[in-house]
Amino acid sequence: MTHRQIDDNKLKRLTSDLESVYTETVKGRTCVIIGHSMGGAIGVHLAKNVPASGLVVVDVVEGTALEALPAMEALLRGRPEQFKNKKHAIEWAVKYVIIPTYII
């Protein structure tokens, strides 16, 4: 497997994870997907798979963003396979600074 194939698989996994969260949270409605940097790359891929009323991508250079993935590997390996409920998922995300506390 080439380095690019590995990066593509990671992007697919992150997109799939976000699609699950989007589907559970949005529940058939639409919303605007907003992504910055790596989040922008994931947002572009997510927008292909879910109903969205818009897409905002800020400062994304997909190749550069993908290069940042190795730094996220430990975090992703530590992620639970499944969360007990939404509250548990949010608590985990805040603990590991996936969601800044000022958003909650």
Secondary structure, 3 states (H helix, E strand, C coil): CCHHHHHHHHHHHHHHHHHHHHHHHHCCCCCEEEEECHHHHHHHHHHCCCCCCEEEEECCCHHHHHHCHHHHHHHHHCCCCCCCCHHHHHHHHHHCCCCCCCCC
